[in-house]
Amino acid sequence: MKTVALILMMAAAASPLVSETVLQAGAESILGSNRMVLWTPWMGVRQGLTPSSSLLFKCYFHNLDFSYVDLEGQEVQRKAHLLNLTAAYYRQAPSREYYGALSYLAGTDGYSALALDTGYGFHLREGTILEAGFYMLTESSILWLPEEPRRRITTASLKGGMRLKIFPWLHLNPRAAVYRNTDGVTAAMLAVSLVLVPKSPLYISLGYSRYAESADYRFRGDYLEIGLNYYR
């Protein structure tokens, strides 16, 4: 799978489209409740289509370590590795921007999933952008419930937030989301991130999130987010 991802990105980089082709890369991590550690290096190619639009091809390597409570009430540590291939379309206008992204995921214990992510941003004033979006994930998995039969679960989410440019080198990104899946589990997330730009296109992000589910066997609590990314 990793070889396929690299071939796809090399092909995208070599495609004779209209505008500039640039490489992107980074690494992100989340640590917190349920003894969770998520480590995600990624790489990507951005292909310009017009001065205001572009295609983005990204490959993420999710490395996940977390604990859960089994049917006997014992805490068990679990590890998983997932490959995530994403293709996205971005468009910007003087007062707004929007994107749509499709993702395919595959990994540990035959995990497979498809995801749709859409978002819209409205420029309230210079340096302030109001955001809203929709996310849906359909997964066939035993990853979260390894003692139960494999099944397909769909999760839908509404999300919103703001991007505030405090200084050219410091941005603030508060955000929130609500979730519901086909098992009737609901969840909510509140988060805030500080983004440092010591020298563009290098971005360093530090964030905190509070997440809670209506199901007891999954994630609930406080999480720390750290990222080092190279965007152009």
N, C-alpha and C positions, 0 to 999 in steps of 0.2 A: 504493500500500500504506500509506503513512504517513497519508493521508487516511482510509482505512478504519479504521486503528487509533485515530485520534482520535475518529471517529464512535462506535466501539464503547465507548470509555471515557466519552464524554459521555452515551451511552445508559445505561450502568451507573450513572453518577452521578445520573441523573434517575429511576432506577427506584424505585417506591414500596414498598420492602421494609421490614422490621420496624424496623431500628435505624439507627444513625448511618452516614452516608456521608462518608468523608474521602479527601482526595487525598494521594498520596505521589510522591516524585521523587528523583532522585539521579544520580550519575555514578560510574563505576568504571573502573579502568585496570589492565592487567597488562603488565609489561615484562620482557624477559629473553632467554634463549637463542633461537637462530634469528633474531636481530634482530627479535624479535616485539614489536609494540606493539598492544595491544587497548584501544580507547577505547569505552566503552559508556554513553552517557546513557540514562536511562529515566524513564518516568512511569507512574503507576498509580492505581487507585481501589480502596479497601477498603470493602466493603459489609457492615456487621454484620447477622447473621441472628438471633442470640441473644446473651445476655451472654457466652457461651463459644465462639461460632463465628462465622466470617465467610467471605465470598468475596473474592478479590483478582483484579483484572484488571490486567495489566501489559504494557507495550509497551517493548521494548528495541531500541536501534539500535546494532548491533555494527559497529565500524569496525576492520578487521583488516589489519595489515601484517606480513609475515613473509618469511623466506627459505627456500628449499629447494634441493636438489641435483638437477639434471636428469639425463637419461639419458646425457649426455656428461660428467657429473661437474662441471659448472659450477654455481656458486651463482647463483640467480635470485631477485630480489625480487618478491613478489606482494602484491597488495592485494585486499581483498574487503569488501563491505558487506552485512550481513544484517539483516533485520527479524525480530524474535521476538515473537510474541503469546502470552501465557501466561494461563491461568485456573487458579486454585488455591483449594482449600478448606482452612481451618484450623480446628482444634478444640482447646480447652484444658480440662483438668480439674485438680483440686487437685494431683495428683501426676504428671501426664503431659500430653503434647500430641502431636498428629500432624497431618500434612498430606498432600495429594495434589495434583499439578499436571500439567496437560497443556499442551504448547507446540507451536506451528507456526512453522517458520522458512522464510524464502525470501530469495534474494538473488543475488549475482553468478554469472554463467554458468549460470543456471537452477537454482541450488542450491535444494533443498527438503528438509525434514526434519520428523519428528514426534518428540517427546520425552515421556517419562513420568518423573516424579520423585516419590518418596514418602519420608516420613521419620517417625520416632517419637522422642520425647524423654521421658526418665524423670527426675523430680526426685529426686536422691539426698538433697539437703538444701537449705536455703535458699541460693540463689545458685549452685548446682551442678547442671547438667543433663547427663545422658549421652545421646548421640544415635546413631542408626543409621538407615540408609536404603538405598534401591535406586534406580538411575537407568538408563534405557535410551533410546538415541538411534538412530533409523533414518533414514539420509540417502541421498538420490540426488544424486550430486555428482561433479564433477571438481576441486573446490576444493583438495583435498590432493594429488592426483595429476593435474595438468593435462595431462600428456602421455599419459595412458592413457584408454581409453574410459570413458564414464559408467557407473557401476554403483551398486547399492544396498548399503550397508554398515550393519550393526547393531552397536552397541557397548553392552555391559552393564557396570554398575559396582555394587560394594558399597562403602558408605562408612560412616564412623563418626567420632565426635569428642566433645568436651566443651565446654560453655560455663561459664566460671567468672567470677563477679562478685567481683573483687578489692576494688574500691571501687565506690560508686555511679556514679562517673564513669569507671571503667576495667574493661574485661572482657577475658578471655583466651579464645581459641578455638583449641585444637589439634585437628587432624583428619587423617584418612588415608583413602585410597581405592585400590581395585584395579580394573583394567579388563581386558576381553577383547572383541575384535570378531570378526566372521565371517570375517575374513582370517587369523585365528589370531594376531594381534598382541596382546601383553599389555603392561600398563603399571601403574605404581604411583606414588602421589603422597603426600607428607608435607607438611603445611603448619601454620603457626601464624599467628594474627592477633591484634593488639591493637586493641580497639575503644574509642575515646574518646567520652565523652558530655558535652561541655562544657555543653550545655543541651538536655535532652530536648524535642522529638523529633529533634534533630540528632545524627547519628552519624558519626564519622570513623574509618575503619579503615585500618590499616597491617599488611601481611602479607608473609610469605615462604613460598615453596613450592619443593620439590624434586620434579621430575617426570622419569620415565625410561620409554621405550618399548623394546620388543624390536626394533622396526623402526628402521633407521638414517636413513631419509629424512624423518622428522618431528621432533617436539619432544623435547628431552632437555636438562635442565640446571636452572638456578636462575632463579626468577621473583619479581619484586616486585609486590605488589598494593596498590593505593591506592583508597580509596572515600570519597565524601562523600554521605551519604544522609539523607533526611528521612522518617522512619517515624512513623506514628501508629496 
